[in-house]
Amino acid sequence: MKDRILSAYVEDFVNGFGLGRLDEPTAFEHFASFYVVSKYNPEDFEPSNVAVGGPGDLGLDGIGILVNDHLVQDISDVDYFRQVLHRLEVQFIFIQTKSSTKFEASEIGSFISGVRQFFESSLPTANEDIQALYELKEYIFDHSVDMITSPICRLFYVSTGNWKEDPHLLTRIDQGKSDLMATKLFSSVEFTPVDSDGLKQIYRELNQKVTREIEFERHTILPTISGIKEAYIGILPCLEYLNLICDDDGDLNRRLFYDNVRDFRGNNAVNQEIRATVRDVDRNNRFALLNNGVTIVAREKNNVGTSFRLSDYQIVNGCQTSHVLHLNREHLTENVFLPIKLIVTTDPEVINQIIQGTNRQTAVQEEAFESLTRFQKELEEFYNAAGRNRQVQIYYERRSRQYKQMDVKREQIITIAKQVNCFVAMFLNEPHITHRYYGELLSSYRSRLFNDTHEYMPYFLAGASLKAVERLYSLEILPQRMKRFKFQLLMVFRIMNEPFDLPKLNSRKIDDYCQALLEIIDDPIQTESVFRRASAVVFACQSQWSSTRRPLQKNRRFTEILIAEAEKQSAKSVDSAMNSRLFGTVKQFDSSQGYGAIAGDDESEYFVHFDQIASQDRQLFSIGQRVDFIPFQTEHGPVAIDVGLSQ
C-alpha cells in the first residue's frame, strides 16, 4: 500500500485485533468493512462479524445489517429489538474494497450487481457467511409489517486512490442506484465512494476524541459542586446543537449516545409531539419551554468568552430529542432553542450518578444500568488485580471506551458483552445461545449472571480463557474453520480439565477450582495442548452429526453431545482417552483433500483430518510416518484426533 499513513492505520487495526495472520489485501478488507460499519454501529463487535470476502462472495467484502441501529447476526436479534423497541427500522450496508488507486467502472458495476443478487428471490451460489446473512435478510422482510418505512441500502466502494467525480463513473453509479430502487425494497439507496482521505477521516473520527466548538451564548455558571470541574445550564440554538452531534458528513454521530441508556424509540407518541412542535412554525419558538432538554458530560472543555470547545463528550440524556431534531433538521431555524445542561468532569462515579439520575425519570429497562452496578465496578477491579502478573494483562471494560487513551490493544479487552458470552458458555454450559444479543441474555439470565453472591474468579477465568482461544486462532494453531465453535471450546476445556466437580459459584471452593484451570491458561504450552484436544473433541462430534438447518454452534442438542463426550475425556475419568494415546503408521493421506487414514498398532484403521495434525508436524506428515494420537469412536467408525509425529 503506497499511502503510508493509511498503511499505519491498517497495521494498528491488525495489531489491536490480533489479525496478524491476514495478508495485506484481506487485512485492508477487514479494516475498511469494520470502520464503515462502525460509523453506524457504536457497539463493540468483531471484524469477522461483517467481513464476508473470499470465494463465493458475490463481489462483496463486507456486509452489515442494522436493525433499530444495532448490528444483528441472528433472527433472535431481530426479534429482540423488534419486541423491545416496537418497531423495525433496517439498514443494509455493503462494502467493496480495492487496494488499487483507481476507481474502475467495471468493478463498481460488479459490486452493484452483487448487491442486486443479494436481494433476489433465490441466492446464487455463495459462501457460508453470505448465505447466513441472506437468510437473515429474508426473515427481516418476512416481518416487513413492523417496518415504519422501507430499509435504507448503503453501498460503500473503498479505494486507496483519490475520488475525482468522474462523469462516467457517476453515470454508472446512478444507473446502479436506479436499478436497486426499481426493486421497490428500499426507501433510499446511497452510494458512497470512499477514497484514501475519506477512509482516514472515518478512522480518525472513530478513534480520536470527538471535539466540537459551539457558540453557547445564553448560559449560566452553576455554583461549585463536589466532583464537578464546571457546570452550566442554558439554551442553545438547535442548529448549533446539531453541529455538536453530527459528524463531518452531517450524519448523526451515534457513538455520542453510547452512554445514554435508552435507544431511540422511533415514532412513538412522545417523539411525534417533539416532531410536531419542531414543524409548527407558530410554536417552534417555544421549543425550549416545551422540551426537557439534553445533558452533556464532557471530560475536557476550553472556552473563550461564549465560544466553547468540548472534547471527549457524551450525550447522556436526550437521545429522543437529538434524533428527532436531526430527522427534522430542515425545519429548524435560528429561533428554535434547546435547554442544555453541560457538565465537565472526569470522575467516573460522578458520571455514573449523572447517567442514573437523568435517566430514572422515565421507564428504562434495568439491564441498561448494568455497567453502573457495584458488581461490575468490583469485577473491573478484580481484573486489574488478577491480571497484573500475567504475561499479557487483560482488562475489563465496563464503561464504553474507558481504555481508549491507554496503550491497551482491543485483543486485551473483555467487554460486558464478551463477559456475558464466555461466562454463559463456560460455566452455565450454554454456548449455543451466545449468538443472541447480550442485552437479551442479561435480561433472561438475570438470576444467574453477575449475582452479588458470586465470586469474581469464574468471570476472570472465562475472560482469560476466551482471550487464550482467540490468540490460538489468530496464530492459526487452531483451524480457522472451527472458529465459530470458540464458545463451545470454553465449555469443553473446563469439563475436560476440571480438578473436581464444579462447585457453586458463591462457594469458596470455586476459587480453588478456577485457579487450577487458570494455571493451565497461564502456561502457553499447556494452553495449546488442552485447546487442541478440546478442538479435537468438537471436531469429532461434528463429524458424526447428521445435517440440520440450524447451525451446530446454535444447536442445544449438539451442546449436550459435547458435554457427554467431554465428560468421557475428562481428567477425572478413569477411562479418559487423554490417558490412552495410541501409536500407528500413516497408511494414506491426500494433501489436496486434507484427510487420510492411520493404521493403528491396535490393528484398527483410523480416519484423520488435516486439522487434527499438530501444526508443527503437518509438513512432515506423509505415508509411512509413525504417529501418536487419541482414538475417538464415532458412529461412522474410529477417528484419530490430536495427532503428532512419533519417533
DOLUMNU-586740 format. One record per atom (N, C-alpha, C): y, z, x. Coordinates in steps of 0.02 Angstrom, whole numbers, plus 50000, padded with zeros to 5 digits. Each point is the difference from the previous one (the first is absolute). Layout:
BEGIN
YZX ...
END
This chain:
BEGIN
499405000050042 500605000049958 500625000050044 500464995249988 500574999150044 500545005349988 500075002449938 500515004949984 499775006950026 500315002350054 499775006150033 500135006249958 500545000049962 500155005849958 499485000549944 499874994449967 499505000049946 499315001750028 499854997550058 499365001550033 499935007550012 500565003250020 499985007250012 499895003849934 500304997549945 499905003249935 499264999549978 499704994250012 499304999149982 499565004650042 500165000550064 499625004450045 500055007349977 500605002149980 500095006849975 499585001149937 499994995149956 499605000349939 499265000650016 499764995850046 499305000050020 499805006850029 500425002650044 499855006550031 500015005649949 500484999749955 500075005349950 499415000549953 499714994249983 499434999949953 499334999550036 500005000050066 499364999550036 499654993349988 500384994550003 499724993449986 499954995750063 499905003250056 499984996450064 499454994850004 499505000449957 499454995250001 500214993049975 500564999749964 500214993749969 500304995250051 499854993549994 500334995150042 500724999249976 500424996750040 500724999749984 500154996849933 499714994249982 500164997149934 499805004549942 499425003250005 499775004449946 500445006249996 500195002750058 500455005850000 500664998349967 500254993950014 500634997849969 499934999449924 499424997449977 499874999549928 500025007049968 499665004850031 499995006849973 500705003150000 500364998850054 500685002750007 500454997349944 500014993449992 500444996949951 499815002249929 499364999949984 499785001849933 500165007349985 499895004350048 500145007249990 500735001249985 500444997150040 500715001549992 500314996549939 499764994149983 500264996849940 499815004149938 499375002249995 499795004049943 500345006950001 500105002850059 500335006650006 500714999849973 500304994250001 500684999249973 500025001849926 499444998949965 499965001349928 499575006149983 499625002550048 499565005749988 500125005350053 500345005549983 500185005050050 499435004850019 499454999849962 499465004750012 499594998050061 499645004850028 499584998850058 499404995649981 499864994950041 499404996049991 499804997050066 499384997650004 499754997050061 500134992550001 500134997150058 500114992750004 499414996149971 499395002750007 499414996549974 500004999749924 500415004149966 500044999949927 500314993549975 500404996750041 500344993949978 499834993850041 499685000950058 499824994350043 499364996749973 500034993549987 499434996449972 499834993850040 500344998950056 499914994050040 499314999550030 499784993850014 499344998850028 499664994349963 499364998950013 499644994849963 500035001149925 500124994649963 500025000549927 500615003649974 500584999450034 500605003749979 500484995949956 499814993849983 500414995749957 500694998650031 500075000950065 500654999050031 500475005849990 499725005949985 500405006149988 499825005150053 500505003250029 499885005150051 500075007149974 500405000849948 500105006649971 500124999749926 499735004949963 500115000549928 500125007349983 500545001349963 500125006749974 500124999649925 499635003949962 500105000249927 500305006849983 500594999949971 500355006249983 500015000849924 499805005849977 500045001849930 500465006049993 500534999149963 500505005349991 500245002750068 500124995350046 500265001450067 499515003550046 499365000149983 499485002950043 499504994650020 499805000050063 499494995450024 499335002149971 499654995449967 499365001649969 499444996350036 499415003250001 499424997350033 499404999349953 500045003249943 499425000449956 500245000449927 499554998249954 500195000249929 500165007049977 499705005150033 500155006949981 500735001750015 500284997050053 500715001050016 500434997149944 499824994049977 500374996849946 500005004449938 499405002549982 499945004349941 500425006350007 499995002950060 500375006350011 500754999049990 500284995050032 500724998949995 500204997549931 499564996349969 500144997649932 500025005849951 499545004850008 499955005649954 500545005350014 500145001150064 500495005250017 500714997849983 500164993750016 500684997649991 500104996049935 499454998849963 500044996849934 500334993150004 499864996550053 500264993250006 499624996550055 500074993550004 499674996150052 500514994950027 500295001650057 500454995450034 499674997850065 499934993550009 499574997550054 500394995350046 499855000750064 500264995350050 499424997750043 499964993550010 499514997150046 500384997750062 499785002350058 500334998350064 499504996250044 500194994150022 499574995950042 500374998650066 499635000450055 500294998950066 499594995050039 500334995350030 499704995550048 500395000550064 499675000750057 500345000850064 499804994450048 500484998050038 499894995150053 500365002450063 499635000650054 500315002350062 500384994450035 499954993849972 500384994450028 500735000749979 500444996350034 500715000649987 500254995049949 499554996249968 500204994949953 499825001949928 500434997949954 499845000449929 499764993149979 499354999349986 499714993649985 499904999149925 500214994249973 499934998649929 499275000149978 499564997350042 499294999749983 499705007049996 500205004450046 499755006850000 500275003949940 500634998949983 500295003349941 499644997649937 499844993549998 499644997349944 499315003049993 499655000950056 499335003149999 500045007249976 500525003450021 500105007049979 500105000449924 500444995949973 500125000049928 499374998049962 499624995350028 499384997949968 499505005749997 499975004050054 499555005850000 500195005149947 500655001049990 500235004649948 499804997449932 500094993449988 499814997149936 499255001049987 499594999050051 499285000949992 499835007249981 500385004650026 499885007149985 500085001549926 500424996049966 500145001349930 499634995149953 499544996150028 499614995549957 499475003949962 499724996949949 499525003549956 499365001750036 499834996350052 499425001650041 500204999450073 499765004650040 500205000250071 499564995550042 500304995750041 499604996150047 499665004850050 499574997350041 499675004150051 500525003650042 499955006650003 500495004050036 499665006050031 500345003350047 499705005750034 499985006249954 499665005050022 499875005949959 500645003649979 500495000450046 500635003449984 500374996449943 500044993450005 500354996249949 499625000249934 499344999850002 499615000549939 500145006549963 500045005650038 500135006549969 500705000149968 500494997250035 500684999949972 500064995249941 499614994650002 499994995349943 499755003649938 499465003850007 499735003849943 500505005249975 500365003050046 500525004849981 500564996549961 500184994150023 500504996049964 499774998349930 499374998149993 499734998349934 500035006149954 499845005950027 500025006149959 500725001449976 500474999050045 500705001249982 500224995449943 499834993650005 500194995349946 499625001349936 499405002950005 499635001949940 500375005449961 500445003750035 500385005449968 500754998149995 500134993649994 500694997749998 500375002449939 499645002549949 500335002749941 500455005950018 499845003450057 500405005750022 500594998050044 500074993650013 500554997750042 500644999449960 500535002950027 500664999249969 500264993050012 499864997350059 500184993250017 499454997150044 499994993550008 499494996950042 500095002050073 499484999650040 500045002150070 500504995950041 500225002950054 500414996450050 499534997650055 500094993850021 499604997350055 500464998850060 499855003450055 500414999450061 499594996850056 500274994850029 499674996650055 500435000750063 499695002050055 500355000750064 499654995750052 500374995350027 499744995850054 500345002350064 499605002650047 500285003250060 499864995750061 500524998850038 499944996350063 500435003450053 499824998850063 500395002950055 500604995650019 500104994549963 500564995650015 500635002049963 500464995249990 500635001249965 500024995749937 500165003149944 500054996449936 500694996649996 500004993549985 500634996150002 500164996449935 499705002249944 500164997049935 499894992450000 499444997950028 499824993050002 499924997349929 500384994749980 499964997449931 499294997949981 499644997050047 499314997849987 499565006049983 500085005450038 499605006049987 500215003349934 500645000149987 500255003049937 499734996349940 499964993450005 499724996049945 499275001749988 499635000850055 499285001749994 499925006949970 500425004750019 499985006849974 500175000149925 500534996449981 500204999849930 499444997049956 499674994950026 499454997049962 499435005049991 499855003650054 499475005149996 500165005549951 500625002250000 500225005249953 499944997549928 500204993749990 499964997149932 499284999649977 499554998150045 499294999649983 499725006849979 500205005250035 499765006749984 500315002449934 500644998749989 500315002049937 499694996349941 499764993950012 499704996049946 499355003149974 499715004750038 499395003349977 500155004949943 500635001749989 500215004749948 499745007150012 499845001550063 499735006750016 500535004850025 500584997450021 500485004150036 500695000049966 500355005650008 500695000249977 500464996750051 499795000350064 500384996650053 499544998750059 500164994950038 499654998450062 500524999750055 499915003950053 500475000150056 499644997850064 500324995650036 499734997750065 500505002050054 499785004050048 500455002450052 499744997850069 500364995450033 499824998450069 500255005750045 499575002650042 500185005550044 499934997650072 500574999550034 499974997950070 499985006250045 500054998850065 499955005450049 500525005449987 500624998149989 500535004949987 499885003849935 499774996449949 499875003349936 499445005150005 499474998450038 499445004750007 500225006150040 500414998850051 500255005750040 500445004549957 500384997049955 500435003949956 499595004449953 499464997249972 499565004049957 499705005850039 499774998650061 499715005250042 500505005650013 500614998250017 500515005150015 500175004149938 500074996749943 500165003549939 499485005349983 499374998450013 499465004549980 499845005350053 500204998950062 499845004750053 500585004250024 500604997549991 500585003850023 500295003949942 500385005250015 500325004049949 500494995749960 499965000749934 500464996249957 500715002950009 500474995750014 500705002150009 500444995549957 500415003149959 500464996249957 500685003649999 500524996149989 500685002749996 500284998849931 500315005149970 500294999549934 500705003150000 500394997849951 500655003149988 499925005149945 500015006550020 499895005549952 500685003549990 500434996649964 500695002249994 500065006249955 499655000049944 500075005449951 499445005150010 500135005050043 499495005150013 500325006750013 499595005249992 500215006950014 499495003250047 500255003650050 499565003450048 499785006749969 499355001250000 499745006449974 500075005450053 500045006349979 500045005650048 499385000350044 500045003950054 499445000850047 499385002649963 499434996750012 499365001949969 499485000750055 499615005449997 499495001350051 499514994250005 499874997650062 499534994650011 500284993149991 500634999549978 500324993649986 500574998950050 500014994250033 500554998550045 500644998649961 499944995549951 500574998249958 499734998049932 500415000849948 499814997849933 500624997849962 499924994749960 500554997149964 499774998249929 500475000349954 499884997149934 500604995549984 499874994849961 500544995449984 499744994249959 500404994849995 499794994049966 500104994150047 499564995149992 500004994250044 499954993749957 500394994850015 499914993849962 499284997650005 499724997949944 499304997950000 499894994150047 500494995650007 499944994550047 499955002550072 500365005350015 499965003050067 499325003450010 499765003149947 499355003350003 499444995050014 500064994049971 499494994850013 499964998350074 500565000250035 499994998750072 499585005250037 499955005849970 499625005550031 499254999249990 499794997049944 499294999949982 499684993150007 500384995050022 499724993350008 499944998250074 499524995650015 499944997750069 500474994050011 499954997050058 500464994650017 499914993849956 499424999449968 499884994449956 500205001449928 500265006049987 500195001849932 499445002849958 499395000650030 499435002949964 500055007650002 499745003249949 499995007349999 499555002650056 500265004450041 499625002950056 499585005849973 499384998549981 499585005049966 499805005850046 500074999150065 499835005450046 500495005849993 500594998749973 500505005249991 499815004849944 499514998149960 499805004149942 499325003350011 499754999850062 499335002550014 499955007549985 500535003750015 499995007249987 500195001849928 500154995049960 500135001149930 499335000349964 499855005549968 499325001149975 499844996049937 500484996449973 499874995849942 499934992750021 499594996349965 500004992850004 500514997449950 500224993850011 500424996849950 499604999249936 500285002249943 499645000149937 500104993849957 500324995050029 500064993749964 500475000449941 499834996449948 500444999149942 499885005549948 500015006450021 499915005449952 500665001449964 499985004849954 500585001249957 500625002050041 499905004550049 500575002350040 500304994350040 499574996050031 500244994550041 500324994549957 499774999349938 500334995349955 500715002249984 500105006649994 500675002749987 500454998750060 499745001250060 500404998850061 500204992650002 499524995749988 500124992750001 500534998149948 499945002849940 500474998349947 500715002250018 500065005850031 500665002550020 500324995550053 499604998050050 500254995750053 500254993449972 499654997449951 500164993349973 500545000149947 500185005949976 500515000649947 500695000450032 500384994749996 500654999750034 500505005049970 499875002449940 500465004849968 499875007250021 499425001550028 499865006950019 499705000950070 499904994650038 499705001050066 500475003650048 500665000349983 500455003950042 499905007549990 499585001949950 499845007149990 499335001950032 499724995450038 499335001050027 499945006550039 500525001850038 499985006150041 499945006249956 500234999649938 499965005749954 499335000249963 499684994349994 499394999549960 499365000450042 500074999750067 499414999950043 499995006350044 499395002650012 499935006050042 500134998650073 499984993750020 500154998350069 499405000150046 500134999550065 499474999850050 500135005350054 499465002050033 500045004750056 499774996550063 500415000150051 499844996950064 499955005450053 499454999950038 499925004650056 500004995950064 500485001450044 500074996350063 499915004950058 499664997650052 499925004150061 500614999450046 500344994449995 500584998950043 500574997049958 500625002250016 500594997349966 500605000250046 500364994650003 500634999750036 500524997149953 500595002850000 500514997149957 500685000150034 500384994949985 500704999650019 500394999249936 500335005449979 500334999949936 499504999449944 500084994949959 499544999049943 499444995150015 499974997650062 499474995450020 499415004250027 499445000049963 499425004150018 499454995450027 499755001850058 499444996450030 499385004549996 499524998249957 499405004049989 499414997050038 499595004350029 499424997750038 499395004349983 499424996649996 499375003549987 500055004049935 500134996549945 500115003349936 499474997949949 499945004049948 499544998749945 500355001349934 499824996349948 500235001349932 499465004449969 500125006549996 499475004649978 500015001149925 500544998049967 500035000449928 500474994549975 499784996349949 500404994449975 499654993450006 499335000250003 499614993950008 500114995349940 499995002849939 500074995749941 500694996749998 500525004050011 500684997350000 500084994550052 499745001350060 500074995150055 499674993449983 499405000349974 499654993849983 500364996149945 500235003649948 500344996749945 500664996850023 500375003550043 500624997250027 499874993750039 499475000150040 499834994150040 499804994249956 499605001349948 499784994849955 500574997049960 500545003949991 500574997749959 500644999450042 499924998550064 500575000050046 500534994849981 499804994649968 500494994949982 500485002449946 499845005649967 500435002749947 500475005550025 499935001850063 500415005450027 500704997650020 500485004449991 500694998650021 500255005850042 500594999350028 500295005450041 500175006149959 499994999649935 500175005749956 499395003949977 499404998150024 499395003749982 499835004650058 500025006649986 499895005050052 499365004049987 499745002950054 499385003849997 500115006950031 499785005449967 500045006750031 499545000450061 500255002750054 499635000550063 499995007250024 499415002150023 499945006350036 499724998250069 500395001150052 499804998350068 499895006350040 499405000750028 499825006050038 499794997950070 500285003150050 499834998550070 499625006050029 499374998950016 499595005450029 499404997050036 499755003750050 499394998050036 499445005149989 500145005149959 499505005349988 499494997549949 499374999050021 499504997249954 499875004349938 500045006650008 499875004449943 500574999749949 500614999350025 500574999249955 499934993449962 499804994850036 499904993549968 499485000549945 499445003550015 499485001049950 500265003649938 500415005250012 500285003749944 500464995649957 500384995750034 500454995549963 499594995149958 499474997350030 499584995349963 499695003449939 499745006050010 499705003649944 500525001749946 500575002650023 500515002149952 500294994449960 500134994350032 500324994549964 499524996149958 499345001050010 499514996249961 499615004249951 500145006549994 499655004349953 500304999649930 500574996849994 500355000249937 499694995549947 499614995150020 499634995949952 499294999450024 499564997749955 499285000150014 499824995650060 499635003050046 499744996550058 499295002450010 499544995450017 499315002050012 499975004850059 499585005149992 499965005250051 499794997350068 499564994950002 499784997550065 500574997050040 500554998449967 500584997250037 500295005150048 499895006449987 500275005350042 499505002450053 499444996650007 499475002550044 500245001350071 500404995450028 500225000750069 500445006150011 500245003149946 500465005650006 499665006849994 499345000049990 499645006349988 499905004050064 499865006449992 499865004450057 499394997650039 499474997849964 499394997850034 500154994150046 500404995249976 500164994250041 500405001950062 500465004549992 500415002250057 499555003350053 499565004449978 499575003650048 499464995450029 499784995149962 499534995150027 500334996050056 500624998249991 500374996450053 500035004350063 500155006549992 500045004450058 499315000950032 499475000149959 499325000650028 499834993950042 500184994149976 499894993950039 500355000550068 500635002249999 500385000650062 499665004750050 499745005549974 499685005050043 499314997650024 499594997549953 499324998050017 499984993750043 500504995849994 499994993750036 500325000350069 500275005850017 500405000650061 499594998750064 499375002150001 499604999450061 499514994249998 500084995549953 499554994349995 500264994450045 499554995350018 500204994550043 500564995949968 499924998549935 500524996649962 500175004249939 500605002749999 500195004449945 500104995949936 499795002849944 500134996949936 500495004449961 500404996849959 500535003449964 499904999049925 500175005249962 499964999649928 500694998649972 500074994349967 500654997849974 500035001549925 500265005949983 500055001749929 500654997549970 500494998650043 500644997349976 500084992950029 500254995749959 500074992950018 500384999250066 499684996450047 500314997950063 500285005850042 499695005949995 500275005750036 499914999550075 499554995750024 499904999150072 500314993550026 500424997049958 500274993450017 500415000150064 500365005450012 500445000450059 499655003050061 499355001549993 499625002850056 499554994550030 499755001350059 499564995250033 499295001049975 499914998549936 499355000949967 499794993349970 499404997750019 499754993749974 499715001049931 500004994649961 499715000349933 499275002050001 499654997950053 499295001750004 499875007450013 500545003850013 499935007350009 500175003949936 500204996449947 500275003349941 499505000049942 499925005849969 499625000649938 500505001449944 500064995349955 500445001049942 499625004049946 500365002149949 499685003649945 499474995449968 500164993649992 499534995449969 499364999550041 500074999450067 499404999750042 499625006650000 500375005649997 499675006549998 499585000749937 500274997949945 499625000249937 499364995950006 500064993950026 499424995650004 499465002650046 500195002250060 499495002150048 499685006649979 500395004549969 499715006349977 499524998949941 500214995949952 499574998649942 499354996850023 500044995450049 499404996750026 499565004750038 500295003950045 499605003950047 499735006549971 500405003449960 499795006649976 499845000349926 500214995049962 499814999849929 499474994749987 499794996550054 499464995049995 500164994549949 500624997749998 500184994849952 500414994550034 499724996850052 500384994750034 500114993949956 499604999349948 500054994149956 500635000049956 500385005549999 500605000249959 500644999750042 499934999350065 500595000350044 500454993849993 499764994949966 500424994149989 500535001349947 499915005449961 500475001449946 500665002750028 500534999149963 500665002350022 499995007650009 500305002350055 499935007050018 500305004749948 500534997749965 500295004149948 499515001449944 499594995049984 499495000849949 499475005050023 499814999650065 499515004750027 500275007150000 500645000750018 500315006649999 499975003049931 500144995949950 499995002449931 499295001749977 499534995550016 499315000949976 499645005750036 500175001250063 499645004950041 500455006150015 500455001549955 500495005350011 499665006650020 499445001849970 499685006450014 499584999950064 499884994050027 499564999450059 500364997750063 500644998649993 500404997650057 500595004650012 500145001450064 500605003850019 500045006649961 499425003149991 499985006449965 500255005550046 500415004549975 500295005350041 499485004550032 499405000149973 499475004250029 499614996450055 500104993550008 499634996150049 500245001650071 499534999750047 500175000250071 500294993150019 500394999950054 500334993750021 499564995850046 499505003250032 499594996450048 499644993949972 499715000349939 499674994049974 500474994149993 500625001249982 500494994649993 500164997050068 500085004350050 500144997550068 499404996150027 499405002549989 499404996550024 499954993249966 500134999749936 499964993549965 500514995150028 500615002450014 500514995750029 499824997750070 499755004650041 499814998350069 499414995050000 499545001049954 499424995549995 500214993049979 500474999649953 500244993549978 500334996350058 500415003650039 500324996850057 499504997750052 499465003950009 499484998150047 499664993649978 499854999449936 499674994049973 500474994050007 500635000949983 500474994450004 500074997650072 499985004650047 500044998150071 499394995950020 499405002049978 499394996450017 500014992949971 500304999249942 500074993349971 500504995950040 500565003150020 500514996350037 499754997850067 499535003850030 499704998250064 499394995449992 499834998649937 499434995949983 499345002950023 499985006650007 499375003450014 499585000149936 500345000749944 499674999249935 500174993149973 499544996649966 500114993149976 500554999749947 500444995150007 500574999449955 499784998949927 499454996549990 499804998549931 499775006349962 499895005550038 499805006349968 500605004649989 500604997550016 500605004249996 500135002549929 499794996249950 500125002149932 499595006249981 499525001950044 499595005849987 500225006150041 500635000050024 500205005450046 499985006849967 500145000449935 499985006549967 499285002249987 499554995149990 499295001849996 499765002850067 500264997250055 499805002550067 500185007350009 500585002149974 500205007050007 499505004649966 499794998249940 499515004149964 499335000150036 499764994250021 499354999650035 500025003950065 500554999350037 500085003750063 499935007649988 500355002549950 499975007249987 499305002349983 499664996349956 499345002049978 499504999650057 500034994850040 499514999050053 500095005050057 500605002850009 500135004250058 500195007149983 499985001949937 500215006849981 499535005250031 500285005550026 499595005150033 499605004349951 500255000649939 499665003649946 500294997649934 499725002249945 500224997649935 500745001349990 500334995349966 500725000449990 500195006349961 500415004450032 500235006049964 500544998349949 500205004949961 500564998949954 500634999050041 500464996249972 500604998250037 500485005850010 499895005549964 500425005950009 499635005550038 499424998150029 499595004850038 500215000050073 499945005850032 500155000350072 499504996050041 499404999049973 499494996250036 500204992650008 500454997749957 500194992950003 500344998350066 500345004850031 500324998750064 499484998850054 499475004050002 499464999050049 499654993349988 499894998549937 499684993749981 500424994050026 500655000249986 500444994550020 500104999750076 500025005850032 500105000250072 499434996550037 499395000849976 499424996750031 500074992449995 500254997649944 500094992849992 500614997550039 500515004250004 500604998150037 499854999350075 499555004050026 499814999550070 499684993250015 499654997249950 499724993350008 500564994950002 500475000749953 500564995249995 500425000150063 500065005950032 500425000550060 499664997350063 499364998149995 499644997050056 499934992649987 500354995650036 499984992849986 499304997150002 499585002350046 499324997350005 499595001949939 500045006449980 499645002149940 500284996649938 500664999349998 500314996849941 499724993049989 499974996150054 499734993249994 499285000249977 499615004450028 499295000449984 499885001949927 500345005349976 499865002349932 500254995149948 500554996750013 500254995349950 499634993350003 499734998250056 499574994150002 499365001449961 499755006150004 499405001749961 500175000449926 500585002749984 500205000249930 500094993049973 500304995650041 500094993049980 499334996649990 499525001750042 499334997149994 499685002049934 500095006149979 499735002349936 500324996249942 500674999350003 500354996349947 499764992849999 499934996950059 499774993150003 499304999349972 499565004650018 499304999549977 499965000849924 500395004749973 500015000949927 500294993849966 500504997150031 500314994049972 499514994249999 499594999550052 499544994350006 499465000149947 499865005849970 499475000349950 500295000249929 500654998949994 500335000549935 499984993249965 499815000049938 499994993849962 500724998349980 500134993749985 500674997749986 500295003449938 500665001150002 500355003149944 500714997549999 500314999749942 500694997749997 500485005050032 499865006449990 500455005150027 499885000950074 500514999550042 499915000950073 499655006550016 499574999950050 499605005950017 500445006050016 500564998850035 500415005750021 500325003549940 499964996949940 500285003149939 499455002149952 499374999950024 499425001249956 499745007050009 499995003949946 499765007050003 499265000350019 499614995449973 499285000050015 499874998950074 500404995750031 499924998850072 500165006450039 500495003749977 500165006450032 499405004749996 499675000249944 499425004549991 499444998050048 499904993550010 499494997750046 500185001950072 500654999350017 500235001950066 499895007550013 500155004149951 499925007250008 499265001750013 499564996949961 499285001450008 499764997950069 500224994250023 499774997650065 500315004150057 500645001849993 500335004150051 499665006750006 499795002849945 499655006550002 499334999450036 499664994249992 499384998950037 500134999750075 500584997050018 500174999150070 500375006050030 500105005149959 500395005850022 499685003550059 500445002850042 499775003850058 499605006149978 500095002249938 499645005849975 499294998349979 499884993349989 499354997949974 499484999850055 499425002849986 499445000150048 499774992950014 500024995749948 499764993150008 500574995150017 500535002750026 500584995850013 499834994150045 500204994149977 499884994050040 500405000250064 500535004050002 500415000650061 499595002950056 499475003849983 499605003250051 499364996050014 499964993949974 499384996250008 500154992750017 500394998950053 500144993250022 499364996750024 499954993549987 499424996250021 500204995050054 499504997450034 500114994750050 499674993649975 500254994450024 499714993649981 500264994550044 499814993849982 500204994150038 500294994849952 500554996950021 500314994949959 499524994149993 499814998549938 499524994749987 500354993449986 500555000349963 500404994049987 500725002149986 500464995550015 500715001549985 500394993649999 500354998949945 500424994149992 500735002250006 500304998650058 500685002350013 500514996949952 499874993849978 500474996749954 499995003249931 499415002449979 499945003249935 500105007650004 499895002850061 500135007150011 499445004549975 499384997649998 499465004549981 499354997750033 499505004449998 499364998450031 499485005249984 499515000950045 499455004749987 499815003650064 499785006249992 499775004150056 499275001849986 499574999050050 499305002249995 499975007150026 499915004849954 499995007050020 499355001950035 500035005050044 499405002450033 499525003349951 500235001349938 499575002849948 499644994549962 500044993650028 499664994149972 500304997649935 500615002149984 500364997549942 500564995350024 500194995549956 500554995450016 500625002049961 500575000450035 500625002549970 500534994650000 500334999149943 500584995649995 500595003350036 500404996150035 500595002750034 500604995449990 500575002949986 500624996249992 500465001450059 500404995050018 500455000550058 500445006249998 500225002149940 500445005849994 499675006450023 499325000150003 499655006150017 499855000650074 500234995350040 499905000150072 500625003150032 499915004750046 500565003250034 500454994550030 500655000949992 500474994750019 499944998150074 499865005050042 499964998550072 499354996550018 499524999849952 499344996950015 499924993149968 500474997849960 499904994049959 499904993750043 500374999450054 499954993950040 499324999450035 499685005750013 499364999950035 499415000149953 500135000649935 499475000349951 499684993149993 499354999550017 499664993549999 499255001049993 499654994749986 499285000349990 499665002850063 499545004749989 499645003250055 500335006450025 500625001349980 500365006050021 499705006249968 499905005350040 499775006449974 500595003749968 499905003049942 500535003549964 499735006549970 500465004549985 499825005949961 500434999949937 499755003149946 500344999449935 499765005549953 500355000649945 499795004649946 499664995949946 499385001749981 499674996349946 500285002149932 500094995149957 500275001449933 499614995849950 499715003249950 499594996549952 500414998149939 500004993649982 500324997849938 499474996949955 500204998549939 499524997149953 499804993050020 500394997050046 499844993250025 499625000250066 499865006050025 499635000650062 500375004150051 499705001250059 500305004250052 500594996550034 500535004050014 500604997550033 500145004450061 500244996950054 500205003650060 500755001149998 500215006450008 500715001550000 500185003850064 500644999950018 500245003350060 499594997850061 499994993550013 499584997150052 500375000050067 499645002050053 500284999850067 499494997450050 500234997250056 499544997650052 499655005950032 499374998850019 499605005350030 499754997750068 499995004550048 499764998450067 499244999150000 
END
